[in-house]
Amino acid sequence: MAKSTGDITKTKRPSQTGVPVLVRLQPELLAPLDEASSHIGEASRPEAIRHILRDWLKRAGYLKESG
């Protein structure tokens, strides 16, 4: 069962078959990202970024809800 934290739903980690994407973040984004990561219960920045991106894509209508 998925654990909901706010509007972001915790899901299984993606398989290693995903496509790597390099993103450079400016220092002023790192502290808020780390804070958000802690808030949503993710231990890593990549997992937090995936959750934040998934949530935004769903809200914007680009990604359909599954289930």
N, C-alpha and C positions, 0 to 999 in steps of 0.2 A: 504494500500500500504506500502511495506517495505521501510524503510529509510536506504539508503546506506551511510556508513561512511568509506571511504577508501575501503578496500577489505572486510570488515566485514559488514554483513547485519543485521540490527536490526530486530528482529522478536518478536512474542508474547512470553511471559514467558511460560516455560514448565509447564504442569499440575503437581500437587502434587503427581502423581502416579509414578514419576521417582524414580530411585534407588539411595539412598544416597551414596556418595563416599567421604571418608575422605582423604584429602591430606594435608600433612604438608609442609609448604613452609619455606625456610630459609629466614632470614631477608633481605639478598641481593636481593631477588626476590620480596619482598613486595612493595618497593618504585616503581620499574618499573611497577609492576602490577597495582598499584594505578594510576600511570601516564597513562598507557594504558587505564584503565577503564574510566578515565576522558576524554581521547582523543576520545574514541568510544562512549561516551555518556551514559555509564552505571553507576548507582549509587552504585552498590554493587560489591564486589569481585566475588561472585559466578556467577553473570550474566556475568561479564567480562571474567571469566575463560571459561564459556560455549561458549561465542562468539569466543574467541581465539581458543579453541579446535575445534569448528565446522569449522572455517575457515581453520585451519591446516589440518583437516581430508579431507575437500573438495579438497584443493590444492594437497594433497598427493594421492588422488584418492581412499580413503577409504570410503568416503561419497559422494553419488551422489547428484547433484543439484536437488532440487525439484521445481516443478512448470512447 
